[in-house]
Amino acid sequence: ILVSMLRDKQYGVLLLDEFEKATHEVHNLFLQILDEGFFTDSLGKHVNARNTIIIATSNAGSDLIWQYVKEGLSLPEKKDVIIDALITRGIFKPELMNRFDAVILFHPLGVAHLKEVAGHMLGSLNKRLSEKGLELSVNDALLDFLVKEGSHPEFGARPLNRAIQDVIEERIAEKILKGEV
């Protein structure tokens, strides 16, 4: 799939989500791609990736980030410590880390961010409901409830999605089945 994509669209952005979960063989492939700008496919043909912006996300080191934030320490000042820990733990090889132009650390989402994310998620739910002629009234009390129920700073916004599914969508479904809406 990667070969076809790069041949069809030589200019683009490739997002490697949760890159730490990839095998060492995949890491080695991207070490070559990031170093040389191309790789060889299974038929022995060169595949050009020089015009592709590659972004890799990772949750590796999130335990350290979370600890430093709880201690009130500055993430930019701890960046090298975190990168060294990823290498020491064997998650990434030093030569792979050195091929990236930048490493950006993200702090855990705060309450304001989580409320904003919850609002967007509820907007998507509202769009689905509107197709059925229904409307969900979103207010601060609902957003506060969701942030309280679905807030686990170590896991970002994913628990919010579960809270919306498990609480909000389930109650809506029950009301629809009972004919209350």
Disulfide bonds with the S-S distance in Angstrom:
none
